[in-house]
Amino acid sequence: MSAMGKPNRDRPHKRKTNLLHANKITEVDWKDVELLRKFISDRGKIRARRVTGLTPRQQKQVATAIKNAREMALLPYPNAAR
């Protein structure tokens, strides 16, 4: 954004690289903690699709896998910052 709050239109949009497609992963497993950590912020929140570059189906799989891994105590829950 510019100083006036308007978006910069002169810079071309760079497409995010799809990490799952690059590694040829078709199904996301909740036991693959190393992979799932790449889709979690430092505060423990699930990163958005526009940040990760995943397709809607892949994002749903990742979110479900992260939630399952949290239930099994493999990943942390988000911190409640006050």
HUUR-V317038 format. One record per backbone hydrogen bond with DSSP energy under -1.0 kcal/mol. CO is the residue of the C=O (numbers start at 1). NH is the residue of the N-H. If there is no record, write none. Layout:
co=CO nh=NH
co=CO nh=NH
This chain:
co=2 nh=5
co=6 nh=2
co=18 nh=22
co=19 nh=23
co=20 nh=25
co=29 nh=32
co=31 nh=33
co=32 nh=36
co=33 nh=37
co=35 nh=38
co=36 nh=39
co=37 nh=40
co=39 nh=47
co=41 nh=44
co=43 nh=79
co=45 nh=41
co=48 nh=52
co=49 nh=53
co=55 nh=59
co=56 nh=60
co=57 nh=61
co=58 nh=62
co=59 nh=63
co=60 nh=64
co=61 nh=65
co=62 nh=66
co=63 nh=67
co=64 nh=68
co=65 nh=69
co=66 nh=70
co=67 nh=71
co=68 nh=72
co=69 nh=74
co=70 nh=73
co=79 nh=81
